[in-house]
Every structure is written in C-alpha cells, then in structure tokens.
C-alpha cells in the first residue's frame, strides 16, 4: 500500500490594517500547539507601508502595513486591484496555498476572495481556495463597508467555501462579523469575550477549531497525491 501521510493545510495569513505579518504571527502563535502542529502557516506583509498612525503603536513595534486604502465612509477604494495582483503573485511564487487566515482588514479581504475567484475577477492563476479562517471579519457591501467593483458579486450567491469565523463579544465589528456568517454555507463559529483582537483559544474553542481542521483535511490530497498533482 502507498503512503497515506496527510499533508498539513498550507495557509496564507493576512494581517490587520496598519499592523504586520510579524504582529499577526505573534498573536496566532499563542494558540495551542495541538492546533498549530496541524497547520502550515505563512504570514505575509501587506504591499503598502502604513499611510497614517497605527492603532497598535506603543503595543507592537513597527513597521506597519496595509493592504489597500479607502475613503472615510468606505465607499471608494484605492490600490485594491494592485493588492489582489500582489497576493496572487506571491501565491504563484511561493505556493501552492490551500486557504487563507485573515484578521480585520485581512479578514474582510479574505472573505471576498472565494467569490471573486469563482467569478473570475481575482486569483485566476492559482488553485481554488479550499477554506477560510476569518477573525474580526466583515463583508464588502454590508452596512459599514461599501463594494469595490470587483467585489460587487462576491456574495451574490452563498459562499460554499468551508469557513471558520472567530467573533469577539466586545469587538466593534461584531455586528458585521455576524452578518457575514449569513453569506457562508454551514460556517464554523468561535465566540470569545474580548474585543478587536486575535484571541487566545480556550478548550471549547480549541475543540471547534480541531473539528474545522478535520473537515478541511478531508478535502486535502495526501503527500503522495500532491506529488502526482504536481507532476
């Protein structure tokens, strides 16, 4: 019999607005080893240096980055297409990647990617996104964030991409995060008592995430199968 070694899901992690890959890495690596040992996490800095003050100044060291920019009422966006091209180029050169983990601005972006990829307006040169982990997320086209032209149809039909949503009880984005759930088919959900942050995970949350990892691993090729796919 051939080898049936299960490959770890490879995840591209997108940080929050005016933070960095290093900051997100520090927060995520507080999660239990039982979870981290099952994931291959890659942390990417946004393409643009922060164009203003960061909310984490004095808490985490610079430099800080952002994925794209918006006007004050989030109805117009700048550098959005360039951001998508930047992510796709990184995935082509460093992939393949199986899914995304996003926090805040990175989560808002990640949540729209499966729909944009489905519609052929983003990530057309890389494999289909298999899953998402969304932390403090929201949707384009919701009450807080308007659509970019490329996201206008991203949530026009239920998103069938498996997803795990981590929502803070005291997070200012909680209403948006809750509404986002309605756009996904059978989402996994972890609720935590804190605000707009990447929380440590308690035993109950760990169980939910382990269940989600088990679900996505069923869709993953084994090491042997991946070699055949790459041949």
Secondary structure, DSSP 8 states (H G I E B T S, - for coil): -----B--EEEEEE--TTB-HHHHHHHHTTS-HHHHTTEEEEEE--SEE-SS--TTTTTS-S--EES-EE-TTSS-EESHHHHHHHHHHHHHHH----EEEEETHHHHHHHHHHHHHHTTSS-TTS----EEEEES---TTSSSS---GGGTTTTSS-B-SEEEEEEETT-TTHHHHHHHHTTBSS-EEEEESS-SS-----HHHHHHHHHHHHHHHTTS-BHHHHHHHH-
